[in-house]
Amino acid sequence: MANVLIWSRVIKVVLEKTAFASGWLLVVLMAVTCIDIFGRKLGIPIPLTKFQELEWHLHTAVFSAWMGYNYLINAHPRVDSYTEHFSYRKKAWIELTGCLLFALPYMLVLGHYSIDFFWTSFIQAERSENSLGLDARWLIKGIFVAGLWMIILAILSVAMRLMAYLFGSVDQSAIDLDIGHNELEV
C-alpha cells in the first residue's frame, strides 16, 4: 500500500503544481479584459475581437488547469447533508463507490471522446469563425482536454488513497484526504 500512496501523492503534486503555475494567467486575463473594456468604452480603433476571444481562451485555460486539483482538495460542489454525520470510514466507502461506479467511468468515456474532439480540430487547423479572431482554436481545445484528463488522474489519486485506507490498514491521517462536507474557512 505504500507504493499506492506514493503514486497518489505524485499525482497530487503534479496537479497542484499545474494549478498553481496557471495562477499568472489570471493577471494576463485581467489585463486583457481591461484592454477590451477600455477599448470599447473609449472607442479605440483597434480590432478588439482578438482580445474578446483571448478572454474566453484564458478563462478556459485557468478553469482546465484547476479542475483536477479542485477535486483532490474537495473544492467541488457536493450535497452531503445526508452523510455529514457518518463516520469517516462510511464516508470513505461512499466516496470510493462514487469514484469507481460513477465518476471514473463517466470521465473515461468523456476523456476518450475528447481526444477525437481535439484531434479533429487540430487536423482541420481550426481557427476562429471571425476573420479578425484568433488562430489555432485547436490549442484551447487541447488545453480543455488536458483538464479533463487531469480530473481522471485526480479521481484515481483519491480512489488509491481510499483503497489504502479501507483495505490496507493505513491511518486516516496518512491518506490526507478530506471527504464529505467541507466548510471553507475565511
TILUM-917964 format. One record per residue: residue number from 1; residue in three letters; x, y, z of N, C-alpha, C in turn. Coordinates in pm, whole numbers, m for minus. Layout:
N
num, residu, n_X, n_Y, n_Z, ca_X, ca_Y, ca_Z, c_X, c_Y, c_Z
NUM, Ala, X, Y, Z, X, Y, Z, X, Y, Z
...
//
This chain:
186
num, residu, n_X, n_Y, n_Z, ca_X, ca_Y, ca_Z, c_X, c_Y, c_Z
1, Met, 81, m120, 0, 0, 0, 0, 85, 126, 0
2, Ala, 210, 113, 42, 298, 230, 44, 319, 285, m97
3, Asn, 335, 193, m195, 352, 237, m334, 228, 307, m387
4, Val, 112, 259, m346, m13, 322, m389, m20, 465, m338
5, Leu, 18, 484, m211, 17, 619, m154, 122, 708, m220
6, Ile, 236, 652, m254, 340, 730, m321, 289, 779, m456
7, Trp, 228, 689, m536, 176, 729, m667, 63, 831, m653
8, Ser, m19, 812, m554, m127, 907, m530, m73, 1045, m497
9, Arg, 31, 1050, m416, 92, 1178, m380, 164, 1242, m499
10, Val, 225, 1160, m585, 289, 1212, m707, 183, 1281, m794
11, Ile, 71, 1215, m812, m38, 1274, m890, m83, 1404, m827
12, Lys, m98, 1403, m695, m143, 1524, m624, m45, 1639, m645
13, Val, 83, 1612, m634, 185, 1717, m651, 182, 1772, m794
14, Val, 171, 1683, m892, 166, 1727, m1031, 44, 1816, m1056
15, Leu, m72, 1774, m1006, m193, 1854, m1026, m186, 1986, m950
16, Glu, m127, 1983, m832, m112, 2106, m753, m19, 2205, m824
17, Lys, 95, 2155, m869, 191, 2242, m939, 131, 2299, m1068
18, Thr, 55, 2217, m1140, m11, 2264, m1263, m110, 2375, m1231
19, Ala, m190, 2354, m1129, m290, 2454, m1091, m223, 2584, m1046
20, Phe, m125, 2574, m958, m61, 2694, m906, 19, 2767, m1014
21, Ala, 79, 2692, m1105, 156, 2755, m1213, 66, 2836, m1306
22, Ser, m61, 2799, m1313, m152, 2872, m1402, m203, 3001, m1340
23, Gly, m167, 3028, m1216, m214, 3148, m1148, m178, 3277, m1219
24, Trp, m63, 3280, m1284, m21, 3401, m1356, m117, 3432, m1471
25, Leu, m188, 3331, m1520, m285, 3356, m1628, m396, 3449, m1583
26, Leu, m424, 3452, m1453, m527, 3543, m1402, m485, 3689, m1419
27, Val, m356, 3717, m1405, m306, 3853, m1426, m319, 3890, m1574
28, Val, m282, 3796, m1660, m294, 3819, m1804, m442, 3839, m1840
29, Leu, m529, 3755, m1784, m672, 3766, m1809, m724, 3903, m1767
30, Met, m682, 3950, m1651, m726, 4081, m1604, m679, 4191, m1699
31, Ala, m555, 4185, m1746, m503, 4286, m1838, m579, 4284, m1971
32, Val, m602, 4165, m2023, m675, 4152, m2150, m818, 4205, m2135
33, Thr, m883, 4173, m2025, m1019, 4220, m2001, m1022, 4372, m1990
34, Cys, m925, 4431, m1921, m920, 4578, m1909, m898, 4643, m2044
35, Ile, m808, 4588, m2125, m785, 4644, m2259, m913, 4636, m2341
36, Asp, m981, 4524, m2334, m1106, 4507, m2408, m1211, 4608, m2362
37, Ile, m1229, 4622, m2232, m1332, 4712, m2180, m1299, 4858, m2214
38, Phe, m1177, 4900, m2185, m1139, 5038, m2213, m1141, 5067, m2363
39, Gly, m1100, 4969, m2441, m1104, 4987, m2587, m1245, 5009, m2638
40, Arg, m1340, 4934, m2586, m1480, 4950, m2629, m1539, 5080, m2577
41, Lys, m1515, 5112, m2451, m1574, 5231, m2390, m1516, 5360, m2447
42, Leu, m1388, 5358, m2480, m1322, 5478, m2532, m1324, 5485, m2683
43, Gly, m1374, 5381, m2746, m1384, 5380, m2893, m1249, 5376, m2962
44, Ile, m1153, 5309, m2903, m1020, 5299, m2962, m1029, 5212, m3087
45, Pro, m978, 5262, m3199, m994, 5189, m3326, m892, 5076, m3343
46, Ile, m897, 4977, m3255, m814, 4858, m3271, m907, 4737, m3277
47, Pro, m866, 4632, m3346, m954, 4514, m3353, m961, 4445, m3216
48, Leu, m1073, 4458, m3150, m1090, 4403, m3016, m1137, 4258, m3018
49, Thr, m1166, 4205, m3134, m1214, 4068, m3143, m1113, 3971, m3085
50, Lys, m986, 3992, m3113, m882, 3903, m3059, m880, 3908, m2907
51, Phe, m897, 4026, m2850, m899, 4038, m2704, m1021, 3967, m2646
52, Gln, m1135, 3982, m2710, m1257, 3917, m2660, m1242, 3765, m2665
53, Glu, m1187, 3713, m2773, m1167, 3569, m2781, m1058, 3522, m2685
54, Leu, m955, 3604, m2668, m849, 3567, m2575, m902, 3559, m2432
55, Glu, m1001, 3642, m2399, m1062, 3636, m2265, m1118, 3497, m2238
56, Trp, m1200, 3445, m2330, m1259, 3314, m2302, m1157, 3203, m2316
57, His, m1052, 3223, m2397, m945, 3123, m2402, m874, 3116, m2267
58, Leu, m846, 3232, m2209, m777, 3236, m2079, m866, 3182, m1968
59, His, m996, 3215, m1971, m1088, 3158, m1873, m1084, 3004, m1880
60, Thr, m1089, 2952, m2001, m1088, 2807, m2020, m956, 2746, m1972
61, Ala, m845, 2812, m1999, m715, 2760, m1958, m704, 2755, m1805
62, Val, m747, 2861, m1737, m741, 2862, m1591, m833, 2756, m1534
63, Phe, m955, 2750, m1584, m1052, 2651, m1538, m998, 2509, m1557
64, Ser, m942, 2483, m1674, m890, 2349, m1705, m772, 2312, m1617
65, Ala, m686, 2408, m1588, m568, 2380, m1506, m606, 2348, m1362
66, Trp, m721, 2397, m1317, m761, 2378, m1177, m861, 2265, m1157
67, Met, m921, 2210, m1262, m1028, 2110, m1245, m984, 1989, m1163
68, Gly, m874, 1928, m1197, m829, 1809, m1126, m790, 1838, m983
69, Tyr, m717, 1947, m962, m674, 1981, m827, m794, 2012, m738
70, Asn, m895, 2077, m791, m1015, 2107, m712, m1082, 1980, m662
71, Tyr, m1083, 1876, m743, m1141, 1750, m694, m1057, 1692, m580
72, Leu, m926, 1702, m593, m837, 1648, m489, m856, 1716, m354
73, Ile, m881, 1845, m355, m891, 1917, m228, m1036, 1933, m183
74, Asn, m1126, 1861, m247, m1267, 1860, m208, m1332, 1998, m225
75, Ala, m1292, 2069, m331, m1346, 2203, m357, m1455, 2200, m462
76, His, m1503, 2083, m495, m1609, 2070, m595, m1744, 2072, m524
77, Pro, m1848, 2107, m596, m1981, 2111, m532, m2027, 1971, m492
78, Arg, m2086, 1961, m376, m2144, 1834, m331, m2262, 1863, m241
79, Val, m2345, 1763, m230, m2460, 1770, m140, m2441, 1659, m39
80, Asp, m2391, 1695, 78, m2356, 1595, 178, m2436, 1605, 306
81, Ser, m2552, 1664, 299, m2630, 1679, 422, m2671, 1542, 478
82, Tyr, m2684, 1443, 390, m2722, 1309, 434, m2605, 1238, 503
83, Thr, m2484, 1260, 456, m2369, 1184, 505, m2285, 1258, 609
84, Glu, m2319, 1383, 642, m2230, 1460, 729, m2214, 1400, 868
85, His, m2308, 1317, 914, m2298, 1257, 1047, m2241, 1116, 1044
86, Phe, m2202, 1068, 926, m2145, 934, 914, m2001, 934, 964
87, Ser, m1953, 816, 997, m1812, 802, 1035, m1726, 822, 910
88, Tyr, m1598, 849, 933, m1506, 868, 821, m1499, 742, 734
89, Arg, m1500, 626, 797, m1492, 500, 723, m1613, 483, 631
90, Lys, m1731, 515, 680, m1852, 504, 598, m1849, 605, 483
91, Lys, m1802, 725, 511, m1788, 826, 405, m1686, 779, 301
92, Ala, m1580, 713, 347, m1478, 663, 255, m1537, 557, 161
93, Trp, m1620, 469, 215, m1686, 369, 130, m1777, 435, 27
94, Ile, m1853, 534, 68, m1942, 604, m24, m1861, 676, m131
95, Glu, m1753, 742, m91, m1668, 814, m186, m1602, 718, m285
96, Leu, m1551, 606, m237, m1488, 508, m325, m1590, 449, m423
97, Thr, m1707, 419, m373, m1814, 368, m461, m1848, 470, m569
98, Gly, m1860, 595, m529, m1890, 701, m625, m1779, 717, m728
99, Cys, m1654, 708, m682, m1541, 719, m774, m1541, 608, m878
100, Leu, m1558, 484, m830, m1544, 367, m918, m1667, 340, m1004
101, Leu, m1786, 369, m952, m1907, 339, m1028, m1959, 454, m1113
102, Phe, m1931, 576, m1072, m1989, 690, m1143, m1882, 782, m1204
103, Ala, m1799, 840, m1121, m1706, 943, m1168, m1605, 890, m1270
104, Leu, m1536, 782, m1235, m1432, 731, m1324, m1488, 681, m1458
105, Pro, m1592, 597, m1460, m1645, 555, m1590, m1693, 672, m1676
106, Tyr, m1762, 766, m1614, m1812, 881, m1689, m1696, 962, m1747
107, Met, m1597, 989, m1665, m1485, 1070, m1711, m1399, 997, m1814
108, Leu, m1390, 864, m1803, m1315, 789, m1904, m1384, 795, m2040
109, Val, m1515, 786, m2041, m1589, 799, m2168, m1571, 940, m2223
110, Leu, m1588, 1040, m2137, m1571, 1179, m2179, m1428, 1204, m2226
111, Gly, m1332, 1153, m2152, m1192, 1169, m2190, m1160, 1103, m2324
112, His, m1215, 984, m2346, m1194, 913, m2472, m1245, 994, m2591
113, Tyr, m1365, 1044, m2581, m1422, 1121, m2692, m1362, 1261, m2702
114, Ser, m1308, 1312, m2595, m1247, 1445, m2601, m1120, 1444, m2685
115, Ile, m1052, 1332, m2691, m931, 1323, m2773, m967, 1343, m2920
116, Asp, m1075, 1280, m2964, m1121, 1298, m3102, m1166, 1443, m3126
117, Phe, m1230, 1503, m3026, m1272, 1643, m3032, m1152, 1733, m3060
118, Phe, m1043, 1711, m2987, m921, 1788, m3008, m855, 1752, m3140
119, Trp, m840, 1623, m3168, m765, 1579, m3286, m830, 1629, m3415
120, Thr, m963, 1624, m3422, m1034, 1673, m3541, m1006, 1822, m3560
121, Ser, m1010, 1897, m3452, m982, 2040, m3458, m838, 2067, m3503
122, Phe, m745, 1986, m3452, m604, 2002, m3488, m580, 1970, m3636
123, Ile, m634, 1859, m3683, m615, 1818, m3823, m673, 1922, m3918
124, Gln, m787, 1978, m3881, m851, 2078, m3966, m791, 2217, m3949
125, Ala, m692, 2230, m3861, m631, 2360, m3829, m741, 2462, m3799
126, Glu, m833, 2421, m3711, m948, 2504, m3678, m904, 2639, m3621
127, Arg, m972, 2741, m3664, m947, 2876, m3616, m1081, 2945, m3593
128, Ser, m1075, 3065, m3548, m1197, 3140, m3520, m1280, 3157, m3647
129, Glu, m1413, 3158, m3630, m1501, 3184, m3744, m1490, 3330, m3787
130, Asn, m1450, 3417, m3697, m1435, 3558, m3725, m1302, 3582, m3795
131, Ser, m1301, 3656, m3901, m1177, 3678, m3976, m1073, 3755, m3894
132, Leu, m1118, 3832, m3796, m1025, 3905, m3710, m994, 3828, m3581
133, Gly, m1045, 3705, m3569, m1029, 3626, m3447, m895, 3557, m3438
134, Leu, m881, 3480, m3333, m756, 3410, m3307, m740, 3286, m3395
135, Asp, m615, 3258, m3427, m583, 3134, m3497, m572, 3022, m3394
136, Ala, m561, 2901, m3440, m532, 2785, m3355, m636, 2762, m3246
137, Arg, m761, 2751, m3285, m867, 2717, m3189, m841, 2580, m3129
138, Trp, m772, 2493, m3204, m741, 2360, m3155, m658, 2364, m3028
139, Leu, m579, 2471, m3010, m493, 2480, m2892, m575, 2487, m2763
140, Ile, m676, 2571, m2760, m757, 2582, m2639, m839, 2455, m2618
141, Lys, m879, 2390, m2727, m949, 2262, m2713, m856, 2158, m2652
142, Gly, m730, 2161, m2690, m632, 2069, m2632, m610, 2094, m2484
143, Ile, m608, 2221, m2445, m593, 2255, m2303, m713, 2205, m2225
144, Phe, m833, 2221, m2280, m953, 2173, m2213, m951, 2021, m2198
145, Val, m910, 1952, m2303, m899, 1806, m2298, m798, 1763, m2192
146, Ala, m686, 1833, m2183, m588, 1803, m2078, m650, 1820, m1940
147, Gly, m735, 1921, m1924, m804, 1941, m1797, m896, 1824, m1763
148, Leu, m964, 1770, m1863, m1050, 1654, m1839, m967, 1534, m1793
149, Trp, m852, 1514, m1854, m767, 1402, m1814, m705, 1425, m1677
150, Met, m687, 1552, m1638, m640, 1580, m1502, m746, 1541, m1399
151, Ile, m872, 1554, m1435, m979, 1508, m1344, m970, 1357, m1327
152, Ile, m944, 1286, m1435, m930, 1140, m1427, m814, 1104, m1334
153, Leu, m702, 1174, m1347, m589, 1150, m1257, m628, 1178, m1112
154, Ala, m704, 1285, m1090, m747, 1319, m953, m837, 1211, m896
155, Ile, m929, 1160, m976, m1017, 1054, m930, m936, 930, m894
156, Leu, m838, 896, m977, m752, 782, m947, m673, 804, m818
157, Ser, m624, 924, m799, m549, 955, m678, m636, 940, m554
158, Val, m757, 993, m559, m849, 981, m445, m884, 834, m421
159, Ala, m914, 761, m528, m951, 619, m515, m835, 538, m456
160, Met, m714, 567, m497, m598, 494, m444, m582, 520, m294
161, Arg, m599, 645, m254, m586, 675, m110, m699, 609, m30
162, Leu, m819, 609, m86, m930, 545, m16, m908, 394, m4
163, Met, m856, 332, m109, m829, 188, m103, m719, 157, m2
164, Ala, m618, 244, 6, m512, 224, 106, m571, 233, 246
165, Tyr, m665, 321, 265, m728, 337, 397, m822, 220, 427
166, Leu, m905, 184, 331, m1008, 82, 356, m953, m61, 354
167, Phe, m855, m88, 268, m807, m225, 253, m664, m247, 303
168, Gly, m591, m139, 328, m451, m154, 364, m417, m115, 505
169, Ser, m515, m91, 586, m493, m53, 726, m404, 70, 740
170, Val, m416, 161, 646, m344, 287, 654, m429, 383, 735
171, Asp, m366, 457, 824, m436, 550, 912, m501, 664, 832
172, Gln, m612, 712, 884, m686, 821, 818, m598, 944, 795
173, Ser, m516, 979, 893, m430, 1097, 878, m323, 1077, 772
174, Ala, m283, 953, 747, m178, 924, 649, m226, 942, 506
175, Ile, m356, 928, 482, m403, 941, 344, m430, 1086, 307
176, Asp, m437, 1176, 407, m451, 1320, 383, m562, 1349, 282
177, Leu, m684, 1314, 320, m797, 1329, 228, m920, 1378, 302
178, Asp, m971, 1493, 259, m1097, 1544, 311, m1209, 1489, 225
179, Ile, m1302, 1421, 286, m1419, 1374, 211, m1543, 1416, 286
180, Gly, m1652, 1422, 217, m1776, 1462, 279, m1786, 1614, 288
181, His, m1872, 1658, 375, m1898, 1801, 392, m1771, 1874, 435
182, Asn, m1745, 1986, 371, m1624, 2061, 399, m1660, 2209, 405
183, Glu, m1633, 2272, 518, m1664, 2414, 531, m1540, 2495, 503
184, Leu, m1558, 2603, 430, m1450, 2691, 395, m1422, 2787, 510
185, Glu, m1297, 2800, 547, m1260, 2895, 650, m1211, 3021, 582
186, Val, m1275, 3133, 617, m1236, 3260, 554, m1183, 3354, 658
//
